[in-house]
């Protein structure tokens, strides 16, 4: 029993000694917070920036399958429900019947932003038939408040 009491006493003494040293060190080695400015959160409007990027990409000329494809042409923004039903069979035939002067579909992924919100990454694709289409990644940087395409990486062509 005495042996057990002696262990508890040493444990309490060690704990108390450790706390005392920690308090002593903390008292003399305090951080001067006067040199640290408070963090201010910047409110970023990702949706507004994403829409600006989509507008830029829609109007930018892309080269798909050695064909320059971009808008200076009329275009229609469609939802999935505007397209022919999801059956693959005869999709393009039904698509071009509904949109006879179309040069195909252009589609985008969601835009991803870096932490500073001055760089963006998006996937751009184009489909125009069974063996007609391409896809690429596009990197954009915000320069003087405007989004600019800085790099493109082709991924697939059919």
Secondary structure as UniProt FT lines:
FT   HELIX           2..28
FT   HELIX           33..35
FT   HELIX           46..59
FT   STRAND          62..64
FT   TURN            65..66
FT   STRAND          67..69
FT   HELIX           80..82
FT   TURN            89..90
FT   HELIX           91..98
FT   TURN            100..101
FT   STRAND          105..108
FT   STRAND          112..113
FT   TURN            115..116
FT   STRAND          119..129
FT   TURN            130..131
FT   STRAND          132..143
FT   TURN            144..145
FT   STRAND          146..157
//
